[in-house]
């Protein structure tokens, strides 16, 4: 399999914008006509329809594992079928699981979510246990050509209490974690100049994002928080390099629930929202 970051950049060029639709299905928010008697079946029907609706407009989707895992074994099975459907539709899949543990446990997570034919193209992981917790994910990524997005500067307000703290050497905690990620990622840089190991950097932290962008030129940033979470054009612009590369902007609720209180076919409303997301981010990049 070819290098993830190289594939991602090519896919973004092909679709005209570096955007990703998050698949965060909530049973109570699904369209009325989807039978919710069996929750796992309902979220599967919803997600497959969303994938079909957005595939023309975006290069990637990001299924949130927690939304599936809450329904037990049936939900986990649906997650993997959703991943397979998205890949069959020509989309890159970022598995949003945020796993992270000591090395032995991380090895199981890595193979289960990133390895084999069932694995996603890239996986979000938690880097706050340090390099030995990330190493098993690195090994699977290197063996398969797949990617990682490591939590570095998150968009939630509570993250400030930890990630913004200053260390004795002047770095913030998020920069200390980022330095570990960048050092590991230097092992797998592709023809595009980007590593298979990227970073999660929230759209709601534009000042920090600008500093991290300059500090980590080889990392693709996965950028949550655009749209419903409050991130706007000026916020996400800081995550890109001057050439318009280096970030993948994600939106979930503003796209997958775009049909709420709107008449007509719900999948058409989702498709329209995906196209709007694509065009908005493309406009930011000029």
Beta strands, then each sheet from edge to edge (+ up, - down):
strand 1: 19-23
strand 2: 60-63
strand 3: 92-99
strand 4: 122-126
strand 5: 147-153
strand 6: 197-201
strand 7: 221-223
strand 8: 247-251
sheet 1: 1+ 2+ 3+ 4+ 5+ 6+ 7+ 8+ 1+
end
